[in-house]
Amino acid sequence: MQPISNVFQKLERNILDLSKGLNKEVSVKIHGSEVELDKTVIERISDPLTHILRNAIDHGIESPESRRRDGKPVNGTIQISANKDTFGIEIQIRDDGKGLAEEKILAKAREKGLIEPDAVLTKDQVFQLIYLPGFSTAARISDVSGRGVGMDVVMQSLKDLQGTIRIESEIGKGTCFIISLPTSVSIIEGMLILLCGQKYVVPVN
């Protein structure tokens, strides 16, 4: 078991470097650096979290001019937190940017033929579309976004770690990615069975 602090410090450096490259002003708030995870999980969670943060800065946080025009602080804020619960840990990445535009996501999904033209989706179902392979709403291709590669890889990486991800977002107020992970991938839930005097453990999966 290792503290997640090393991962969070790396993420903080990435945020500051990327925001500078995009001419955006972003401050970082970190909570829960002392939370511990299995070394294997620590090593494999860094890349998915980095990609989510890159999207938050590129797509979520607005330019200083736009934020000033909307009556927001010029400085955008990204909060990264980790909390331990009964089942493992929960990591949240929250930004105070423009939020996910449902109509824009739906339009792009229809354009790419990912959903039927007359499909009616709930807010959560719309947000799930961003995890489809090749999906991107970026208007231009850059070193940061627009290549249609990323969020599907994030989803698969978390599945491989037996984790889950969900999104909360509100237009004009920001987006929060909520990731749930087991504390250790070496622990397997099992059902204990007594059969003819012998004990067996059958993995629940």
C-alpha positions in Angstrom: 0.0 0.0 0.0 1.2 3.5 -0.9 -0.2 7.0 -0.4 -1.7 8.6 -3.5 0.3 11.8 -2.9 2.9 11.0 -5.5 0.2 10.7 -8.2 -1.5 13.9 -7.1 1.8 15.8 -7.1 2.5 14.7 -10.7 -1.1 15.7 -11.7 -0.6 19.1 -10.2 2.6 19.7 -12.2 0.8 18.6 -15.4 -2.1 21.0 -14.7 0.2 24.0 -14.3 2.3 23.1 -17.4 -0.8 22.5 -19.6 -2.7 25.6 -18.5 0.4 27.7 -19.2 0.6 26.2 -22.7 -3.1 27.0 -23.4 -2.8 30.5 -21.9 -5.3 29.7 -19.2 -5.0 30.6 -15.5 -5.7 27.6 -13.3 -5.2 27.0 -9.6 -5.2 23.5 -8.1 -6.7 22.3 -4.8 -5.8 18.9 -3.5 -7.4 16.9 -0.7 -6.8 13.3 0.6 -3.2 12.9 -0.5 -2.7 10.6 2.5 -5.2 8.0 1.2 -3.4 4.7 0.4 -3.8 2.4 -2.5 -2.3 -0.9 -3.7 1.0 -0.2 -5.6 -0.4 -1.8 -8.7 -3.4 0.6 -8.7 -1.2 3.6 -8.0 1.0 2.7 -11.1 -2.0 2.3 -13.4 -4.3 5.1 -12.3 -2.0 8.0 -13.3 -2.6 8.0 -17.1 -6.4 7.9 -16.9 -6.4 10.7 -14.4 -4.0 12.7 -16.5 -6.3 12.4 -19.5 -9.3 13.5 -17.6 -7.4 16.6 -16.4 -6.2 17.4 -19.9 -9.8 17.5 -21.0 -10.9 19.6 -18.0 -8.3 22.2 -18.9 -8.8 22.2 -22.6 -12.6 21.8 -22.9 -13.8 22.7 -19.4 -11.9 25.8 -18.2 -12.7 28.8 -20.2 -10.2 31.5 -21.4 -9.6 34.4 -19.0 -11.5 36.7 -21.3 -14.5 34.4 -21.5 -14.6 33.9 -17.7 -14.4 37.6 -17.1 -17.3 38.2 -19.5 -19.4 35.6 -17.7 -18.7 37.2 -14.3 -16.4 34.4 -13.1 -13.0 34.7 -11.5 -10.4 34.9 -14.2 -8.6 32.0 -12.4 -10.1 28.7 -13.1 -10.0 26.0 -10.3 -9.5 22.3 -10.5 -10.0 20.2 -7.3 -8.6 16.7 -6.9 -9.7 14.7 -3.9 -9.5 11.2 -2.6 -11.7 9.7 0.1 -11.7 6.2 1.5 -15.1 4.4 1.9 -16.3 0.9 2.7 -15.6 -0.5 -0.7 -12.4 1.2 -1.6 -11.6 4.8 -2.5 -13.4 7.6 -4.4 -11.4 10.0 -6.5 -13.0 13.2 -7.7 -11.7 15.6 -10.4 -13.8 18.8 -10.3 -13.5 21.9 -12.4 -15.4 25.2 -12.3 -15.6 25.6 -16.1 -18.4 25.7 -18.7 -19.8 22.2 -18.1 -20.7 19.5 -20.6 -23.0 20.7 -23.4 -25.6 17.9 -23.8 -26.9 19.1 -27.1 -23.4 19.4 -28.6 -22.6 15.8 -27.5 -25.9 14.5 -28.9 -25.3 16.3 -32.2 -21.8 14.9 -32.6 -23.0 11.4 -31.7 -25.8 11.6 -34.4 -23.4 13.0 -36.9 -21.1 10.0 -36.4 -24.0 7.5 -36.4 -23.4 6.4 -32.9 -27.0 6.8 -32.0 -30.3 6.9 -33.9 -31.4 10.3 -35.1 -34.6 10.2 -33.0 -33.0 8.6 -29.9 -34.2 10.1 -26.6 -31.5 9.9 -23.9 -31.3 10.8 -20.3 -28.6 13.2 -19.1 -26.5 10.3 -17.7 -26.8 8.4 -21.0 -25.7 11.5 -23.0 -22.6 11.8 -20.8 -21.8 8.1 -21.4 -21.5 8.8 -25.1 -18.1 10.5 -24.5 -16.6 7.1 -23.7 -17.4 5.7 -27.1 -14.3 4.9 -29.3 -13.5 7.8 -31.6 -15.8 10.3 -30.0 -14.7 13.9 -29.8 -16.5 17.3 -29.9 -13.2 19.3 -30.4 -13.5 21.7 -33.3 -9.9 21.4 -34.1 -7.1 18.8 -33.7 -4.3 19.8 -31.4 -1.7 18.2 -29.2 -4.3 18.1 -26.4 -7.6 17.1 -28.0 -9.6 16.4 -31.2 -8.0 13.1 -32.2 -10.9 11.0 -30.9 -8.6 8.9 -28.7 -8.8 9.0 -24.9 -12.0 8.7 -22.9 -12.7 5.1 -24.2 -9.2 4.2 -23.1 -9.9 5.8 -19.7 -13.0 3.7 -19.3 -11.2 0.5 -20.2 -8.3 1.3 -17.9 -10.7 1.7 -15.0 -12.6 -1.5 -15.9 -9.3 -3.3 -15.8 -8.8 -2.1 -12.3 -12.4 -3.1 -11.4 -13.3 0.5 -11.0 -16.2 2.7 -12.2 -16.6 6.3 -13.4 -19.6 8.7 -13.5 -20.1 12.3 -14.4 -21.9 15.2 -12.8 -22.0 18.4 -14.9 -23.9 21.7 -15.0 -23.7 24.3 -17.7 -21.8 27.4 -16.6 -20.7 25.8 -13.3 -18.4 22.9 -14.2 -18.0 19.2 -14.3 -17.0 16.5 -11.8 -15.6 13.1 -12.7 -16.2 10.6 -9.9 -14.1 7.5 -9.9 -14.5 4.5 -7.6 -11.7 2.1 -7.2 -10.9 -1.0 -5.0 -8.2 -0.4 -2.5 -6.3 -3.4 -3.9 -6.7 -5.5 -7.1 -5.1 -8.4 -5.3 -8.2 -8.9 -3.1 -11.0 -11.0 -4.8 -14.4 -11.3 -3.3 -15.4 -14.9 -2.8 -18.2 -17.1 -1.5 -17.1 -19.7 1.1 -18.6 -23.1 0.5 -18.5 -26.2 2.7 -18.9 -29.4 0.7 -18.4 -32.9 2.0 -16.2 -31.6 4.8 -14.0 -29.6 2.4 -13.9 -25.8 2.3 -13.8 -24.0 -1.1 -13.8 -20.3 -2.1 -15.6 -19.5 -5.4 -14.8 -16.1 -6.8 -18.0 -14.0 -6.9 -17.2 -12.8 -10.4 
